[in-house]
Amino acid sequence: MGLRGEWRAVQEAYRKIAEVYERANKVATFGNVDRWRREAVTLFLSLNGKTPLKVLDAGAGPGNMAAHLKTERYVVALDATPEMLRPNAIADDRVVGMFEYMPFRSGCFDLLLAGYSLHAATDIEKAVAEFSRVAEFQVVVSIGNPNNRFVRRLLRLYARYLLPRLVCLVAPPEVCREYGKIYTIITSIPPNSKLREIVEKYSSIIIFREKGLGSVYIYISRSKIA
Ligand SMILES: C[S@@+](CC[C@H](N)C(=O)[O-])C[C@H]1O[C@@H](n2cnc3c(N)ncnc32)[C@H](O)[C@@H]1O
C-alpha cells in the first residue's frame, strides 16, 4: 500500500472511533490517558517562564491537549480527519491538514502540542521536522515502543489480545477492531531510543520521560531553528 493508501486506512479508523474515543482511551490506558496529557502540559508551563500565546495543537482531535492550557491563548487545531476535529470547541481555528506538510510559516507558533498523534504519522521523521519548523517549543505525548525487548513483547501481547477486548467493554465491535490496529502501529514505530535520536536532530530535548513501561513517552523540546 502506498503512502496515500496507508493514510486512508488510518483516517478511516479515526472516523469510526471519533464518538467513543475518550471512553475507549481511558479503558485502554487503565485511566492514565488524560493524566499523561496534563503532566506534559503542566510540566511545560512550570518550566517555561513565558506564557505561550500562539499554540498549534497537532492531531488535535476534540482538543484534549489544549484543554490543559488554562491561560489566555490563541489555539489552532490541525488534524487530517475532519470527524475528529468537529467536536473541538477549544480551538480558535480548525485546519484540516497533515503533519508532514504543515500549511504554516516557519516559527509562527510559540508552542506545538501533540497528544497521542505522532505515532500515527505516515513519516515520523518528517512530522518531527515539521513540528520543529513551525513552533519554538514542542510538547508531545505519544504511544511508544519500549527499548527493552522483554517489555516490548509484553506490550505487544497486551495490544494484540487484551486491549481490543477491554475496549469492547465500553465501545461497539467495529471500534474494538480499530483499537486492535494499535498492535500494527507499535510493531512499525521506532523504539523510544531511536525516536529520541530523531527528535534530537531537529530540536534540543528538555525532558524525555517514559510512562506505562515505555508504552507512552512524553517529550518537551525546543526547536534548533527558532
Ligand atoms: C488519537 S487522536 C489524538 C487526539 C487528541 N490530540 C488527544 O490528545 O486525544 C490522533 C489524531 O491525530 C490525527 N493524525 C494522525 N496522523 C496525522 C497526520 N499525519 N497529520 C495530521 N493529523 C494526524 C488523527 O486524525 C487523529 O485525530
The ligand as a MOL file (V3000), in Angstrom:
LIG
                    3D

  0  0  0     0  0            999 V3000
M  V30 BEGIN CTAB
M  V30 COUNTS 27 29 0 0 0
M  V30 BEGIN ATOM
M  V30 1 C -5.5910 9.5200 18.8050 0
M  V30 2 S -6.1020 11.0480 18.1560 0 CHG=1
M  V30 3 C -5.4940 12.2140 19.3620 0
M  V30 4 C -6.4450 13.3840 19.6270 0
M  V30 5 C -6.0020 14.3270 20.7480 0
M  V30 6 N -4.7970 15.0320 20.4090 0
M  V30 7 C -5.8060 13.6260 22.0740 0
M  V30 8 O -4.9090 14.0080 22.8190 0
M  V30 9 O -6.5760 12.7250 22.3800 0 CHG=-1
M  V30 10 C -4.9060 11.2310 16.8850 0
M  V30 11 C -5.3190 12.2960 15.8960 0
M  V30 12 O -4.1920 12.5870 15.0850 0
M  V30 13 C -4.6240 12.7450 13.7560 0
M  V30 14 N -3.4750 12.4170 12.8970 0
M  V30 15 C -2.7980 11.2500 12.8750 0
M  V30 16 N -1.7970 11.3180 11.9870 0
M  V30 17 C -1.8610 12.5590 11.4380 0
M  V30 18 C -1.0840 13.2380 10.4420 0
M  V30 19 N -0.0670 12.6320 9.8430 0
M  V30 20 N -1.4180 14.5070 10.1380 0
M  V30 21 C -2.4620 15.1110 10.7720 0
M  V30 22 N -3.2360 14.5170 11.6930 0
M  V30 23 C -2.9370 13.2550 12.0260 0
M  V30 24 C -5.7950 11.7760 13.5890 0
M  V30 25 O -6.6630 12.1640 12.5570 0
M  V30 26 C -6.4380 11.8390 14.9670 0
M  V30 27 O -7.4960 12.7530 15.0220 0
M  V30 END ATOM
M  V30 BEGIN BOND
M  V30 1 1 1 2
M  V30 2 1 2 3
M  V30 3 1 2 10
M  V30 4 1 3 4
M  V30 5 1 4 5
M  V30 6 1 5 6
M  V30 7 1 5 7
M  V30 8 2 7 8
M  V30 9 1 7 9
M  V30 10 1 10 11
M  V30 11 1 11 12
M  V30 12 1 11 26
M  V30 13 1 12 13
M  V30 14 1 13 14
M  V30 15 1 13 24
M  V30 16 1 14 15
M  V30 17 1 14 23
M  V30 18 2 15 16
M  V30 19 1 16 17
M  V30 20 1 17 18
M  V30 21 2 17 23
M  V30 22 1 18 19
M  V30 23 2 18 20
M  V30 24 1 20 21
M  V30 25 2 21 22
M  V30 26 1 22 23
M  V30 27 1 24 25
M  V30 28 1 24 26
M  V30 29 1 26 27
M  V30 END BOND
M  V30 END CTAB
M  END
